[in-house]
């Protein structure tokens, strides 16, 4: 059976557009009420000690993760810097060793050239002395 019609004047007959608008308005009113109810429940739960403890625990975990990540990054950068400094020092030692070899070789060449020049001078001096002695002997 159908329920009896409500007392009072009959509801006006609505067009389809008017019905859609009325339904949309009812939906919006319901939506506002639901949003208000959800907001109240969220505020109630957010203000509870359990939520505060969970938030604090999560913050501690995230801080620990961040600290570990930063520490790891700093350690990686420190290692990279030390490796680079070691490599630069090794390259400097190699350059110095090459320079020392070149300087030693140049010194030996200079000494050999000086020795050869001294020997050549001695030969000329000896030849000159012998020539002078021969001429002196020839005069006598």
Secondary structure, 3 states (H helix, E strand, C coil): CCCCCCCCCCCCCCCHHHHHHHHHHHHHHHHHHHHHHHHHHHHHHHCCHHHHHHHHHHHHHHHHHHHHHHHHHHHHHHHHHHHHHHHHHHHHHHHHHHHHHHHHHHHHHHHHHHHHHHHHHHHHHHHHHHHHHHHHHHHC
